[in-house]
Amino acid sequence: MAGRLGGIAPGTLDFHGQTATHATAAADTSAHEAMSGLMARWAAALPRFAEAGDRLQAAMHGAARAYAESDGAVAAAAEKGERRS
């Protein structure tokens, strides 16, 4: 899951770039103002969305590391207990 989240930030930035290119096609049409407003909102929201994806990915990696360390500690303690028996 964390690996899949790693694609969010680059994916949203790529999508924004592609959309911005197509938005220029609305120049000198009645849709220009609507497209400009939409692109302004996208420009404000997408970086936040990408940042949230990056933070969530980092948190999931941290949680996975902590889980692996805990699991290793439990296994080591169990192994020590078996040797004493």
Residue pairs with C-beta under 8 A, 6 or more apart in sequence:
1 60
2 57
2 60
2 61
2 64
5 53
5 56
5 57
5 60
6 53
6 57
8 49
8 50
8 53
8 54
8 57
9 50
9 51
9 53
9 54
10 50
12 46
12 49
12 50
12 53
13 46
13 47
13 50
15 46
16 42
16 43
16 46
19 39
19 42
20 39
23 35
23 36
23 38
23 39
26 32
26 34
26 35
26 36
